Amino acid sequence: MAENDTGKITHKQAQAIDALVMLGTVKKSAAATGIAERTIYRWKDDPDFGTALRAAERGARDDFHRQLFAMQDRVLATLLDGLDATQQINVRRAALLRCLSEIW
């Protein structure tokens, strides 16, 4: 959730920030929050809103990296188990490469 410790953004702006971080687009965020797209675009030009949005995005990115790191052993074990079947090696390697390219 977007932090509002400084009181520089409103409750509605915090809602918009949360939606932007979770949904990724102004259009989807506007639809989810009931806030006009034009308003969100205007807020994005505000320095306090921009600072809060960047902080929320950094926090979400950090959370994702922590979760990914915590899962790495299970993912690797699963992939190695699957790679024992020689007829599936190429398919699993291609799937892994596709997955990794989407993440990074």
N, CA, C and O atoms as CSV, one atom per row, in Angstrom:
chain,resi,resn,atom,element,x,y,z
A,1,MET,N,N,0.834,-1.178,0.000
A,1,MET,CA,C,0.000,0.000,0.000
A,1,MET,C,C,0.881,1.243,0.000
A,1,MET,O,O,1.936,1.261,0.633
A,2,ALA,N,N,0.459,2.252,-0.690
A,2,ALA,CA,C,1.226,3.499,-0.757
A,2,ALA,C,C,1.299,4.133,0.620
A,2,ALA,O,O,0.309,4.197,1.350
A,3,GLU,N,N,2.477,4.595,0.955
A,3,GLU,CA,C,2.698,5.237,2.249
A,3,GLU,C,C,2.244,6.680,2.182
A,3,GLU,O,O,2.417,7.352,1.165
A,4,ASN,N,N,1.665,7.151,3.271
A,4,ASN,CA,C,1.229,8.536,3.341
A,4,ASN,C,C,1.654,9.133,4.675
A,4,ASN,O,O,0.877,9.829,5.329
A,5,ASP,N,N,2.897,8.854,5.075
A,5,ASP,CA,C,3.396,9.337,6.358
A,5,ASP,C,C,3.568,10.852,6.390
A,5,ASP,O,O,3.460,11.472,7.447
A,6,THR,N,N,3.832,11.438,5.239
A,6,THR,CA,C,4.110,12.871,5.215
A,6,THR,C,C,2.852,13.708,5.085
A,6,THR,O,O,2.888,14.917,5.313
A,7,GLY,N,N,1.741,13.084,4.721
A,7,GLY,CA,C,0.516,13.831,4.530
A,7,GLY,C,C,0.528,14.631,3.233
A,7,GLY,O,O,-0.337,15.483,3.028
A,8,LYS,N,N,1.495,14.370,2.356
A,8,LYS,CA,C,1.613,15.141,1.126
A,8,LYS,C,C,0.734,14.602,0.011
A,8,LYS,O,O,0.539,15.276,-1.001
A,9,ILE,N,N,0.202,13.407,0.177
A,9,ILE,CA,C,-0.731,12.876,-0.809
A,9,ILE,C,C,-2.033,12.539,-0.102
A,9,ILE,O,O,-2.055,12.243,1.093
A,10,THR,N,N,-3.111,12.589,-0.862
A,10,THR,CA,C,-4.427,12.314,-0.292
A,10,THR,C,C,-4.695,10.809,-0.273
A,10,THR,O,O,-3.950,10.014,-0.847
A,11,HIS,N,N,-5.773,10.452,0.399
A,11,HIS,CA,C,-6.190,9.045,0.437
A,11,HIS,C,C,-6.484,8.545,-0.979
A,11,HIS,O,O,-6.094,7.432,-1.335
A,12,LYS,N,N,-7.162,9.350,-1.781
A,12,LYS,CA,C,-7.469,8.968,-3.164
A,12,LYS,C,C,-6.189,8.794,-3.984
A,12,LYS,O,O,-6.095,7.883,-4.807
A,13,GLN,N,N,-5.202,9.671,-3.759
A,13,GLN,CA,C,-3.927,9.536,-4.464
A,13,GLN,C,C,-3.223,8.251,-4.055
A,13,GLN,O,O,-2.624,7.574,-4.891
A,14,ALA,N,N,-3.291,7.913,-2.777
A,14,ALA,CA,C,-2.692,6.659,-2.307
A,14,ALA,C,C,-3.375,5.462,-2.970
A,14,ALA,O,O,-2.715,4.481,-3.313
A,15,GLN,N,N,-4.694,5.543,-3.149
A,15,GLN,CA,C,-5.421,4.474,-3.840
A,15,GLN,C,C,-4.958,4.361,-5.294
A,15,GLN,O,O,-4.772,3.261,-5.816
A,16,ALA,N,N,-4.780,5.504,-5.930
A,16,ALA,CA,C,-4.328,5.499,-7.317
A,16,ALA,C,C,-2.928,4.899,-7.429
A,16,ALA,O,O,-2.646,4.143,-8.359
A,17,ILE,N,N,-2.062,5.233,-6.492
A,17,ILE,CA,C,-0.699,4.692,-6.494
A,17,ILE,C,C,-0.734,3.177,-6.336
A,17,ILE,O,O,-0.053,2.457,-7.067
A,18,ASP,N,N,-1.519,2.698,-5.392
A,18,ASP,CA,C,-1.633,1.246,-5.206
A,18,ASP,C,C,-2.111,0.573,-6.489
A,18,ASP,O,O,-1.579,-0.463,-6.888
A,19,ALA,N,N,-3.115,1.163,-7.133
A,19,ALA,CA,C,-3.640,0.589,-8.369
A,19,ALA,C,C,-2.602,0.643,-9.484
A,19,ALA,O,O,-2.460,-0.319,-10.239
A,20,LEU,N,N,-1.877,1.747,-9.598
A,20,LEU,CA,C,-0.844,1.859,-10.634
A,20,LEU,C,C,0.235,0.795,-10.453
A,20,LEU,O,O,0.698,0.194,-11.423
A,21,VAL,N,N,0.627,0.574,-9.212
A,21,VAL,CA,C,1.664,-0.430,-8.946
A,21,VAL,C,C,1.142,-1.830,-9.250
A,21,VAL,O,O,1.860,-2.647,-9.827
A,22,MET,N,N,-0.085,-2.109,-8.871
A,22,MET,CA,C,-0.634,-3.453,-9.057
A,22,MET,C,C,-1.090,-3.728,-10.497
A,22,MET,O,O,-0.936,-4.842,-10.998
A,23,LEU,N,N,-1.647,-2.716,-11.152
A,23,LEU,CA,C,-2.268,-2.933,-12.459
A,23,LEU,C,C,-1.416,-2.458,-13.628
A,23,LEU,O,O,-1.567,-2.949,-14.747
A,24,GLY,N,N,-0.528,-1.513,-13.376
A,24,GLY,CA,C,0.452,-1.126,-14.375
A,24,GLY,C,C,0.065,-0.045,-15.370
A,24,GLY,O,O,0.943,0.529,-16.014
A,25,THR,N,N,-1.217,0.251,-15.517
A,25,THR,CA,C,-1.602,1.288,-16.477
A,25,THR,C,C,-2.566,2.272,-15.834
A,25,THR,O,O,-3.282,1.946,-14.887
A,26,VAL,N,N,-2.564,3.484,-16.374
A,26,VAL,CA,C,-3.487,4.511,-15.888
A,26,VAL,C,C,-4.923,4.090,-16.180
A,26,VAL,O,O,-5.806,4.257,-15.338
A,27,LYS,N,N,-5.154,3.552,-17.359
A,27,LYS,CA,C,-6.513,3.157,-17.755
A,27,LYS,C,C,-7.099,2.116,-16.795
A,27,LYS,O,O,-8.223,2.273,-16.319
A,28,LYS,N,N,-6.343,1.065,-16.515
A,28,LYS,CA,C,-6.813,0.024,-15.597
A,28,LYS,C,C,-6.955,0.566,-14.181
A,28,LYS,O,O,-7.900,0.223,-13.471
A,29,SER,N,N,-6.020,1.407,-13.778
A,29,SER,CA,C,-6.056,1.978,-12.435
A,29,SER,C,C,-7.271,2.886,-12.255
A,29,SER,O,O,-7.922,2.868,-11.211
A,30,ALA,N,N,-7.567,3.678,-13.285
A,30,ALA,CA,C,-8.730,4.555,-13.234
A,30,ALA,C,C,-10.014,3.747,-13.118
A,30,ALA,O,O,-10.894,4.074,-12.321
A,31,ALA,N,N,-10.116,2.693,-13.914
A,31,ALA,CA,C,-11.305,1.843,-13.877
A,31,ALA,C,C,-11.468,1.174,-12.510
A,31,ALA,O,O,-12.582,1.059,-12.000
A,32,ALA,N,N,-10.371,0.740,-11.932
A,32,ALA,CA,C,-10.430,0.032,-10.648
A,32,ALA,C,C,-10.752,0.956,-9.477
A,32,ALA,O,O,-11.399,0.540,-8.516
A,33,THR,N,N,-10.308,2.189,-9.555
A,33,THR,CA,C,-10.482,3.110,-8.423
A,33,THR,C,C,-11.640,4.083,-8.583
A,33,THR,O,O,-12.076,4.699,-7.610
A,34,GLY,N,N,-12.138,4.224,-9.809
A,34,GLY,CA,C,-13.187,5.206,-10.049
A,34,GLY,C,C,-12.648,6.632,-10.165
A,34,GLY,O,O,-13.416,7.594,-10.143
A,35,ILE,N,N,-11.343,6.762,-10.286
A,35,ILE,CA,C,-10.700,8.065,-10.453
A,35,ILE,C,C,-10.490,8.284,-11.951
A,35,ILE,O,O,-10.058,7.371,-12.655
A,36,ALA,N,N,-10.789,9.468,-12.433
A,36,ALA,CA,C,-10.662,9.754,-13.860
A,36,ALA,C,C,-9.213,9.608,-14.324
A,36,ALA,O,O,-8.282,9.978,-13.609
A,37,GLU,N,N,-9.037,9.067,-15.523
A,37,GLU,CA,C,-7.693,8.928,-16.099
A,37,GLU,C,C,-6.978,10.272,-16.130
A,37,GLU,O,O,-5.798,10.363,-15.793
A,38,ARG,N,N,-7.691,11.306,-16.532
A,38,ARG,CA,C,-7.105,12.642,-16.623
A,38,ARG,C,C,-6.559,13.096,-15.262
A,38,ARG,O,O,-5.505,13.727,-15.182
A,39,THR,N,N,-7.289,12.766,-14.207
A,39,THR,CA,C,-6.848,13.134,-12.854
A,39,THR,C,C,-5.556,12.411,-12.498
A,39,THR,O,O,-4.631,13.018,-11.958
A,40,ILE,N,N,-5.490,11.129,-12.796
A,40,ILE,CA,C,-4.281,10.360,-12.488
A,40,ILE,C,C,-3.097,10.902,-13.281
A,40,ILE,O,O,-1.997,11.025,-12.743
A,41,TYR,N,N,-3.311,11.228,-14.555
A,41,TYR,CA,C,-2.228,11.819,-15.350
A,41,TYR,C,C,-1.774,13.153,-14.745
A,41,TYR,O,O,-0.579,13.444,-14.698
A,42,ARG,N,N,-2.722,13.946,-14.292
A,42,ARG,CA,C,-2.370,15.224,-13.663
A,42,ARG,C,C,-1.570,14.987,-12.377
A,42,ARG,O,O,-0.577,15.667,-12.116
A,43,TRP,N,N,-2.015,14.017,-11.587
A,43,TRP,CA,C,-1.293,13.698,-10.347
A,43,TRP,C,C,0.123,13.229,-10.639
A,43,TRP,O,O,1.047,13.533,-9.884
A,44,LYS,N,N,0.300,12.494,-11.724
A,44,LYS,CA,C,1.639,11.986,-12.051
A,44,LYS,C,C,2.631,13.118,-12.300
A,44,LYS,O,O,3.840,12.921,-12.181
A,45,ASP,N,N,2.131,14.295,-12.643
A,45,ASP,CA,C,2.996,15.469,-12.828
A,45,ASP,C,C,3.335,16.159,-11.506
A,45,ASP,O,O,4.220,17.014,-11.463
A,46,ASP,N,N,2.641,15.795,-10.434
A,46,ASP,CA,C,2.879,16.403,-9.117
A,46,ASP,C,C,4.104,15.749,-8.469
A,46,ASP,O,O,4.172,14.522,-8.397
A,47,PRO,N,N,5.072,16.543,-7.997
A,47,PRO,CA,C,6.302,15.970,-7.415
A,47,PRO,C,C,6.050,15.048,-6.217
A,47,PRO,O,O,6.694,14.004,-6.107
A,48,ASP,N,N,5.132,15.408,-5.326
A,48,ASP,CA,C,4.862,14.560,-4.152
A,48,ASP,C,C,4.243,13.223,-4.563
A,48,ASP,O,O,4.600,12.172,-4.029
A,49,PHE,N,N,3.325,13.276,-5.506
A,49,PHE,CA,C,2.715,12.047,-6.012
A,49,PHE,C,C,3.763,11.183,-6.705
A,49,PHE,O,O,3.813,9.971,-6.501
A,50,GLY,N,N,4.595,11.816,-7.523
A,50,GLY,CA,C,5.651,11.078,-8.232
A,50,GLY,C,C,6.618,10.409,-7.274
A,50,GLY,O,O,7.023,9.267,-7.490
A,51,THR,N,N,6.988,11.118,-6.216
A,51,THR,CA,C,7.891,10.544,-5.212
A,51,THR,C,C,7.246,9.336,-4.536
A,51,THR,O,O,7.887,8.300,-4.359
A,52,ALA,N,N,5.972,9.475,-4.159
A,52,ALA,CA,C,5.263,8.373,-3.510
A,52,ALA,C,C,5.083,7.194,-4.455
A,52,ALA,O,O,5.186,6.041,-4.037
A,53,LEU,N,N,4.814,7.477,-5.727
A,53,LEU,CA,C,4.657,6.406,-6.716
A,53,LEU,C,C,5.964,5.652,-6.911
A,53,LEU,O,O,5.970,4.421,-6.937
A,54,ARG,N,N,7.064,6.370,-7.047
A,54,ARG,CA,C,8.371,5.703,-7.229
A,54,ARG,C,C,8.724,4.863,-6.001
A,54,ARG,O,O,9.270,3.768,-6.138
A,55,ALA,N,N,8.419,5.364,-4.814
A,55,ALA,CA,C,8.695,4.603,-3.590
A,55,ALA,C,C,7.860,3.320,-3.555
A,55,ALA,O,O,8.357,2.261,-3.173
A,56,ALA,N,N,6.597,3.421,-3.952
A,56,ALA,CA,C,5.725,2.238,-3.971
A,56,ALA,C,C,6.205,1.231,-5.012
A,56,ALA,O,O,6.181,0.025,-4.765
A,57,GLU,N,N,6.640,1.718,-6.171
A,57,GLU,CA,C,7.163,0.822,-7.209
A,57,GLU,C,C,8.434,0.129,-6.738
A,57,GLU,O,O,8.620,-1.064,-6.976
A,58,ARG,N,N,9.311,0.879,-6.068
A,58,ARG,CA,C,10.538,0.279,-5.517
A,58,ARG,C,C,10.191,-0.799,-4.495
A,58,ARG,O,O,10.783,-1.879,-4.496
A,59,GLY,N,N,9.238,-0.504,-3.631
A,59,GLY,CA,C,8.823,-1.476,-2.624
A,59,GLY,C,C,8.263,-2.737,-3.246
A,59,GLY,O,O,8.572,-3.841,-2.798
A,60,ALA,N,N,7.439,-2.589,-4.280
A,60,ALA,CA,C,6.863,-3.752,-4.964
A,60,ALA,C,C,7.955,-4.572,-5.639
A,60,ALA,O,O,7.934,-5.802,-5.590
A,61,ARG,N,N,8.909,-3.890,-6.269
A,61,ARG,CA,C,10.028,-4.571,-6.934
A,61,ARG,C,C,10.870,-5.330,-5.902
A,61,ARG,O,O,11.274,-6.469,-6.138
A,62,ASP,N,N,11.130,-4.692,-4.759
A,62,ASP,CA,C,11.906,-5.349,-3.707
A,62,ASP,C,C,11.175,-6.576,-3.170
A,62,ASP,O,O,11.792,-7.615,-2.932
A,63,ASP,N,N,9.854,-6.457,-2.977
A,63,ASP,CA,C,9.056,-7.599,-2.511
A,63,ASP,C,C,9.129,-8.746,-3.515
A,63,ASP,O,O,9.282,-9.905,-3.130
A,64,PHE,N,N,9.019,-8.420,-4.796
A,64,PHE,CA,C,9.089,-9.449,-5.841
A,64,PHE,C,C,10.431,-10.155,-5.809
A,64,PHE,O,O,10.488,-11.382,-5.893
A,65,HIS,N,N,11.514,-9.397,-5.689
A,65,HIS,CA,C,12.848,-10.008,-5.656
A,65,HIS,C,C,13.022,-10.903,-4.430
A,65,HIS,O,O,13.630,-11.969,-4.524
A,66,ARG,N,N,12.495,-10.480,-3.286
A,66,ARG,CA,C,12.579,-11.320,-2.074
A,66,ARG,C,C,11.822,-12.623,-2.278
A,66,ARG,O,O,12.315,-13.692,-1.915
A,67,GLN,N,N,10.632,-12.542,-2.853
A,67,GLN,CA,C,9.837,-13.748,-3.091
A,67,GLN,C,C,10.521,-14.674,-4.097
A,67,GLN,O,O,10.538,-15.891,-3.916
A,68,LEU,N,N,11.072,-14.103,-5.134
A,68,LEU,CA,C,11.778,-14.889,-6.141
A,68,LEU,C,C,12.991,-15.584,-5.530
A,68,LEU,O,O,13.239,-16.758,-5.804
A,69,PHE,N,N,13.737,-14.873,-4.715
A,69,PHE,CA,C,14.901,-15.450,-4.055
A,69,PHE,C,C,14.485,-16.590,-3.126
A,69,PHE,O,O,15.159,-17.618,-3.069
A,70,ALA,N,N,13.382,-16.416,-2.400
A,70,ALA,CA,C,12.907,-17.449,-1.469
A,70,ALA,C,C,12.467,-18.716,-2.210
A,70,ALA,O,O,12.530,-19.811,-1.651
A,71,MET,N,N,12.029,-18.576,-3.450
A,71,MET,CA,C,11.536,-19.720,-4.211
A,71,MET,C,C,12.617,-20.426,-5.013
A,71,MET,O,O,12.367,-21.500,-5.560
A,72,GLN,N,N,13.802,-19.857,-5.097
A,72,GLN,CA,C,14.789,-20.369,-6.033
A,72,GLN,C,C,15.149,-21.838,-5.811
A,72,GLN,O,O,15.320,-22.569,-6.787
A,73,ASP,N,N,15.267,-22.288,-4.587
A,73,ASP,CA,C,15.625,-23.684,-4.339
A,73,ASP,C,C,14.539,-24.645,-4.823
A,73,ASP,O,O,14.837,-25.672,-5.432
A,74,ARG,N,N,13.265,-24.300,-4.546
A,74,ARG,CA,C,12.169,-25.159,-4.995
A,74,ARG,C,C,12.074,-25.182,-6.514
A,74,ARG,O,O,11.847,-26.234,-7.112
A,75,VAL,N,N,12.248,-24.025,-7.135
A,75,VAL,CA,C,12.179,-23.950,-8.596
A,75,VAL,C,C,13.298,-24.776,-9.223
A,75,VAL,O,O,13.062,-25.537,-10.162
A,76,LEU,N,N,14.502,-24.627,-8.708
A,76,LEU,CA,C,15.639,-25.372,-9.244
A,76,LEU,C,C,15.441,-26.872,-9.071
A,76,LEU,O,O,15.703,-27.636,-9.999
A,77,ALA,N,N,14.983,-27.308,-7.900
A,77,ALA,CA,C,14.755,-28.735,-7.667
A,77,ALA,C,C,13.705,-29.283,-8.627
A,77,ALA,O,O,13.869,-30.372,-9.175
A,78,THR,N,N,12.641,-28.536,-8.828
A,78,THR,CA,C,11.591,-28.962,-9.747
A,78,THR,C,C,12.118,-29.070,-11.167
A,78,THR,O,O,11.831,-30.039,-11.870
A,79,LEU,N,N,12.884,-28.083,-11.583
A,79,LEU,CA,C,13.448,-28.111,-12.934
A,79,LEU,C,C,14.420,-29.268,-13.108
A,79,LEU,O,O,14.405,-29.939,-14.141
A,80,LEU,N,N,15.258,-29.507,-12.117
A,80,LEU,CA,C,16.218,-30.605,-12.213
A,80,LEU,C,C,15.508,-31.954,-12.270
A,80,LEU,O,O,15.921,-32.840,-13.018
A,81,ASP,N,N,14.449,-32.116,-11.486
A,81,ASP,CA,C,13.674,-33.363,-11.537
A,81,ASP,C,C,13.099,-33.574,-12.934
A,81,ASP,O,O,13.107,-34.686,-13.461
A,82,GLY,N,N,12.613,-32.514,-13.510
A,82,GLY,CA,C,12.024,-32.602,-14.841
A,82,GLY,C,C,13.055,-32.872,-15.919
A,82,GLY,O,O,12.750,-33.500,-16.933
A,83,LEU,N,N,14.269,-32.402,-15.705
A,83,LEU,CA,C,15.306,-32.566,-16.721
A,83,LEU,C,C,15.868,-33.982,-16.770
A,83,LEU,O,O,16.606,-34.314,-17.697
A,84,ASP,N,N,15.538,-34.816,-15.798
A,84,ASP,CA,C,16.014,-36.194,-15.818
A,84,ASP,C,C,15.437,-36.973,-17.000
A,84,ASP,O,O,16.071,-37.914,-17.479
A,85,ALA,N,N,14.291,-36.614,-17.461
A,85,ALA,CA,C,13.675,-37.277,-18.609
A,85,ALA,C,C,14.227,-36.632,-19.876
A,85,ALA,O,O,13.882,-35.500,-20.214
A,86,THR,N,N,15.087,-37.370,-20.569
A,86,THR,CA,C,15.805,-36.791,-21.714
A,86,THR,C,C,14.885,-36.271,-22.815
A,86,THR,O,O,15.245,-35.310,-23.494
A,87,GLN,N,N,13.725,-36.864,-23.015
A,87,GLN,CA,C,12.833,-36.392,-24.077
A,87,GLN,C,C,12.229,-35.027,-23.758
A,87,GLN,O,O,11.682,-34.375,-24.647
A,88,GLN,N,N,12.320,-34.583,-22.493
A,88,GLN,CA,C,11.735,-33.298,-22.107
A,88,GLN,C,C,12.771,-32.187,-21.940
A,88,GLN,O,O,12.400,-31.044,-21.674
A,89,ILE,N,N,14.042,-32.493,-22.086
A,89,ILE,CA,C,15.092,-31.512,-21.808
A,89,ILE,C,C,14.931,-30.251,-22.653
A,89,ILE,O,O,14.926,-29.144,-22.114
A,90,ASN,N,N,14.803,-30.402,-23.944
A,90,ASN,CA,C,14.715,-29.226,-24.811
A,90,ASN,C,C,13.462,-28.405,-24.535
A,90,ASN,O,O,13.508,-27.175,-24.556
A,91,VAL,N,N,12.359,-29.070,-24.281
A,91,VAL,CA,C,11.111,-28.371,-23.989
A,91,VAL,C,C,11.240,-27.578,-22.689
A,91,VAL,O,O,10.831,-26.419,-22.627
A,92,ARG,N,N,11.802,-28.190,-21.663
A,92,ARG,CA,C,11.930,-27.516,-20.371
A,92,ARG,C,C,12.941,-26.373,-20.426
A,92,ARG,O,O,12.730,-25.331,-19.806
A,93,ARG,N,N,14.028,-26.559,-21.160
A,93,ARG,CA,C,15.003,-25.476,-21.306
A,93,ARG,C,C,14.377,-24.271,-22.000
A,93,ARG,O,O,14.587,-23.131,-21.586
A,94,ALA,N,N,13.617,-24.526,-23.045
A,94,ALA,CA,C,12.950,-23.441,-23.771
A,94,ALA,C,C,11.948,-22.719,-22.868
A,94,ALA,O,O,11.849,-21.492,-22.894
A,95,ALA,N,N,11.213,-23.485,-22.076
A,95,ALA,CA,C,10.245,-22.881,-21.153
A,95,ALA,C,C,10.956,-22.039,-20.104
A,95,ALA,O,O,10.497,-20.947,-19.770
A,96,LEU,N,N,12.058,-22.529,-19.590
A,96,LEU,CA,C,12.829,-21.781,-18.599
A,96,LEU,C,C,13.366,-20.486,-19.193
A,96,LEU,O,O,13.282,-19.429,-18.569
A,97,LEU,N,N,13.915,-20.570,-20.393
A,97,LEU,CA,C,14.448,-19.366,-21.042
A,97,LEU,C,C,13.344,-18.342,-21.293
A,97,LEU,O,O,13.559,-17.144,-21.111
A,98,ARG,N,N,12.162,-18.806,-21.711
A,98,ARG,CA,C,11.031,-17.899,-21.906
A,98,ARG,C,C,10.642,-17.238,-20.594
A,98,ARG,O,O,10.421,-16.028,-20.538
A,99,CYS,N,N,10.562,-18.028,-19.557
A,99,CYS,CA,C,10.189,-17.513,-18.232
A,99,CYS,C,C,11.204,-16.483,-17.739
A,99,CYS,O,O,10.828,-15.407,-17.276
A,100,LEU,N,N,12.460,-16.809,-17.838
A,100,LEU,CA,C,13.507,-15.894,-17.378
A,100,LEU,C,C,13.531,-14.606,-18.192
A,100,LEU,O,O,13.772,-13.529,-17.646
A,101,SER,N,N,13.284,-14.712,-19.493
A,101,SER,CA,C,13.287,-13.496,-20.309
A,101,SER,C,C,12.134,-12.579,-19.943
A,101,SER,O,O,12.256,-11.361,-20.075
A,102,GLU,N,N,11.011,-13.134,-19.484
A,102,GLU,CA,C,9.876,-12.314,-19.047
A,102,GLU,C,C,10.163,-11.631,-17.716
A,102,GLU,O,O,9.718,-10.507,-17.485
A,103,ILE,N,N,10.902,-12.303,-16.842
A,103,ILE,CA,C,11.208,-11.746,-15.530
A,103,ILE,C,C,12.249,-10.647,-15.642
A,103,ILE,O,O,12.097,-9.590,-15.030
A,104,TRP,N,N,13.274,-10.870,-16.390
A,104,TRP,CA,C,14.376,-9.913,-16.442
A,104,TRP,C,C,14.209,-9.031,-17.648
A,104,TRP,O,O,15.033,-8.148,-17.886
